[in-house]
Amino acid sequence: MKLQINILVTLWALALVACQPQTAPAPASANSQTYFPISIGGNELQLQLALNSAEQQKGLMYRDKLAEDHGMLFLFDQPEKRSFWMHNTRIPLDIGYFDASGRLQEVHKLFPYDETSVPSNSREVLIAVETNRGWYTAHNITPGARIDIEALQAALKQRQHTNSALKP
């Protein structure tokens, strides 16, 4: 009789556990190493987001390669004239400077290890996107092309970051 009660209690406990509502696993947290699909002029890139000064200062330093159609997006707090250099950056890059509405203003070449500043001509730069050298040309991306602001905002949400200067 005692064995039957133990079996019944065990079965009841298992049934109780089995009937508990299931919770979906928490999504993996996005961080500075996460790549997000964001298009420029209809051409998709996988972009890491550099959102704070530490991430922006490190950028693509110390990397030996950057996968095709990958890059890094730098998002600043306010639009202004921007300048980049290639301190400790081993790979040849292009940089596109974008305004707050996501419109490409200009593209410049960046050379490995070159510590000469490459300033924007525009004083309205809110976003900069570094890609492998030649990506903009290979995809016929010219000034006036737009970055997908909705995809950028979705990525920012995953990184738990907001930016009031972006103009959707």
Secondary structure by P-SEA (a helix, b strand, c coil): caaaaaaaaaaaaaaaaaaccccccccccccccbbbbbbccccccbbbbbccaaaaaacccccccccccbbbbbbcccccbbbbbbccccccbbbbbbcccccccbbbbbccccccccccccccccbbbbcccccccccccccccccaaaaaaaaaaaaccccccccc
